[in-house]
Each structure stands twice: as structure tokens, then as C-alpha cells.
Amino acid sequence: MTEIRGVKKSFGDNHILKGVDMDINNGEVIVIIGPSGSGKTTFLRTLSFLEKADEGKWIENGEETDLHSADKKQIQAIRRKSGFVFQNYNLFANKTVLENVTLGLTVGEGVPKAEAEKRALNALRKVGMAERTDFYPNALSGGQQQRVGIARAIARNPEIILFDEPTSALDSELVGEVLKVMSELAHEGVTMIVVTHELAFAREAATKVVFMDGGKVVEQGTPKEILVSPKEDRTRQFLSRILPEFSYSI
């Protein structure tokens, strides 16, 4: 199990994260929901050192890494264990699909090119993109680009994959193809933390749903506990606005 403890992050006087704790069990799919500005994306970015936390610890097998003062070696160790899927794909426009996936292996991890291409092809096969290895990003739909982004993450064989609003930049008709890939990964037992507004995915694939607001974890539990019978007023208020088919007593 990985334990995240006391993550805090401010930008000037704006306190974005106010002491976030999270336990991540192997094979767990944690879906984080909450209003815009609640700190969800910033939390993921501190876990991958894309933002430096002001405070916080990553604890694994009794070993602590300080998320604020970690040295280069510690940062690399955690990044090797984790993959990150971005909102806006972050593909290199001048690289083919295959090159985009292999680059993180050859340059980022020093994997020999032949092995990197083999791993990349396996990952692209998993996400249904093996027939488009020679395509450039501008020839792909948004959904296809995001599937390449997911392939890039899983090719590294990470222990955990962090997804930051992976469908938010997609047209509604393309959302399903990305969620299908993510659901398949969930059923394979890939450990995932997913920030998303797609509550259908949370219902179907999550083992735990976390509701964040104001830089804190307000409530967490199974999808049924959080999405059907939440205990906290703030959770009920949020869900009543985005799930009009449900009637929560507030």
C-alpha cells in the first residue's frame, strides 16, 4: 500500500491543498470528484512532481519520501513507478504515434530502442491503436490522441497511473472510446487515480470515490456510499447539482 500524507500546496496567498491524505491499495481504482478549484488536479501534479508540494509525504513499504524536499534520485524513483495521462494529450506533433510512445522509454528510462518499440506496440495494441503507428497526431481524432497518451503511460509498466481529466478536452461522442480503454485497464487490476467528471465511470469502475472541496478530502467511500448515500452536506449539494436524477435530502 502507498500512503499519501499531509499534502499542502499554496500559490501565493491561495491555499489550494490543505493537508490531503490518501491510501492507495494495489489494484485500486480511485476516482476523485469535486467542483472546479477544489485542488484535484494540483494534488495529482504534486504526486508526480509536476508541482512541488509545500508539505507532504509519499510512504511506501515503510520508506518515506518528502514531496517538498525530495532529491533527484527520489523523484526519479517515484516517477518510474507512476504514469501520467494529461487533459490535453501532450503528444509531440512532429513524432509518429509509435515514436511518441517509445520516446519516454528510450530517452526517459534508457530502454534500448528494439525493446522500447516492442513495449510500445504492445501498449498501442491494448488501446486499439496498433494500426496507426505511423500516423502523426494531427491525423488523429482527440479520442485517438488520448488513447496514445494512455499507451505512453502503460508502456512504462507503472505501478500506478494518474489520469487528470482525461476526457475533458474531447467532444462528447469521443468520450466513450477513452472510458472504454480505462475500464478495461481497471478490470485488469491496474492501479489508477482518476480525476474526472464522468460519474458513470466512477460507478462502473471505481473501487473508491473521493470527494474533494476547498483543498481537502470531504468524504470517501465506495461508489454506492458516495454517489448514492453520501453523509456530508457538501457532497450532497455537489451531487444534487450534477446528478439531477437523484434527490438528496439536504
N, C-alpha and C positions, 0 to 999 in steps of 0.2 A: 504493500500500500504506500502511496505517496501522500504526504500531509503538507498542505499549504497553510501557513500560519501568519496572521497579523499583517497582511499586505496593505500598505498605505501608499498613496501617491497624491501629490498636490501639484498643480500648475499655478505658481504664484500663490494667491490667496484662495484659489479654487480647490477645495479638498475633494478629489474625485473618488479615492478609495479610503475608507476609514477603518481599516482593520478587518480584511476579508480572510476567513478561514475556509478550507475545503479539504475533505478527504476523498482521494481518488483510488478506488479499488481496481485491480486488474480486470479488464474486460467490461468495465462500467461505461455507460453512455450517459454523460451528464449534460443536460440541456439547461442553459442559463437564459432566463427570460426577464423582462423588466422594461420600464419606459426608457426612451432615449435620454442619455445623460446620466444613467444610473451607475455607470462605471464598468459595464460588462466588457466592452472592447479593451479598455485600459487594463483590466485585470488580465485578460489573455496576453496582452502585449508585455506586461511585466513578467509573466511566466516564461516568455521566450526571449526576454531581454531586449525586445524592440523598444521598450521604455524601461528606464531604470527606476525601480521602486524606491521610495524613501525609506521604507522598512518592510520586512517580511522574510520568511524562511521557507525553503523547499527542503523537506525532510524525507529521506528515502533510506530504508534499511538502517535506521539509526544515524545516518550521516546528514548533517545539516549544511545547507548552502545558503548564505545570506544573499537575498535578492538585491540588496543595495550595494554591498561591498565585494561581491564575487569577483575573483580574478579571472583572467582569460581562460585558464585551463578549466575552471569550474563552469564557466559559461559554455564553453565548447562541449563539455560532458553532458550538460542538460540539453543543449541544442541537438546533440546526436540522438538523444532519447526521444525527441519530440519533432513532429512535423507541424507546419502551419499552413492553413488554407485561407487566403485573403478574400476580402469582399470583391476586389476588382481584378482578380486573376493573377496580376503581376507577372505576366509572361513577357519574354524578350521578343519584341516584334520582328527582329532580324534573325531569329533562330526558328528552326522547324520544331514541330511537336516533339519529335524524338530528342532533338538537341536540348530543348527546354527541360526535359525530364532528366537527361543524363548529366547536364551541367552541374547540378547540385551534388552529384556523386563524384564526378571527376575532379572538379575544382574545389568543391566544398569538403570532400572527405578523402580525396586522393585515391579513389577506386579506379583500377585500370579500365581503359575505355571499353574493352570487349565485355567485361563483367558488368560495367555500368549500362551498356546498351541492352544486355540480356535482362537485367533487373528492370530497366525502363520499359522494355517491351512487355514483360510480364505485368507490370503495373498498368500500362495502357490497355492491355487485354482485359484486365479486371474492370476498367471503367468504360469499355466499349469503344476505345479509340485506336485500336491496333491497325485499322485500315487507313488511318490518316497520319501516319508517322512523318510523311514528307510535306505535310501542309504547314503553311505559316499561319500565325494567329489571326491575321486579317481575313483569312479564308474560312474561318470557323465562326459558328454562332456563339453567343455568350455562354450558352449551356455547355457546348463542346469545349470552349476555353476553360470553363471552370472544372470540367472533368479532367482536363490536362493538369490543372492546378492540383487536383486531388491525387492524380497519378504521381506527380512530382513529390508529393508528401509521402505516399505509401511506398514508393521505390526505395526510400531510405530505411525501410523496415523499422519505423519508430515504435517506441513503447506506447506512445500517446500521440494523438493528432488533435490539434486545436483548430477549430473552424470558427472564423469570425464572419458572421452574417453571410454565409456562402451563397445565398440566393438573392440577396438584396439588390444586386445590380442587374438581375435577369428579368426579362419580360415574363409575365405570368405563365405563358404556355411552355416556357423552358424550365420552370422551377422543378417540375415533376421528375425530369430526367436526372437532375443533380441529387434530389432527395432519394431517388431510387438507388443510386450508387451508394449514398451514405447509409441507407437502410441495410443494403447488402453487407457493407463493412461492419455495421453494428451486429448483424446476425452472425458474422464470422468471429466475433469476440474482440474486435479492435477497440482499444480504449480510446474514448473520444470525449472532448469537452466542446460543446457546440453552443455558440451564441446565435440565437435565431428568433424570428417572429413566427416561424412556421410551427404552430401548435399541433397540427396534425402529425408532424414528425415526432414531436415530443411525446404525444400519446402513444404512437406506434413503436418507437424505437428506444426511448429513454428508459434507463433504469432509475434515474434520479432527475427531478426537476428542481432547479434553484431559482427562486425569485429574488432579484436584487433591486434595491431602490435607494437613492441617496448615498451610494458608495458602500452600502452594507448588504449582507445577506439577511433578508427579512424572514424567509421561510424556505424550507426544503423538505422534500419527501418524494414518494413515488408519484408518477404521473396522476394517478387517481386522487391521491391525497392533496396535491397542489391544484390540479386543474378541475377537479370535481367538488372537493370539500375542503377548501383552504381554511386555515384557522385565523389568519391575520386579516384585519380590516383592510389594510393597504393592498394585500394580494387580491382580496375580493373586489375592491374598487377597480384595480387594474384589469382584472379578467372580465368584469362586467362591461367594460368599455370595448374590449376587443372580441369578446365572445357573447354577442347579444342573444344567442340561442339559449344561454344558460342564465338562470335567475339566481343570483346570490343575495342572501339577506345581509344587508349592510347596516 
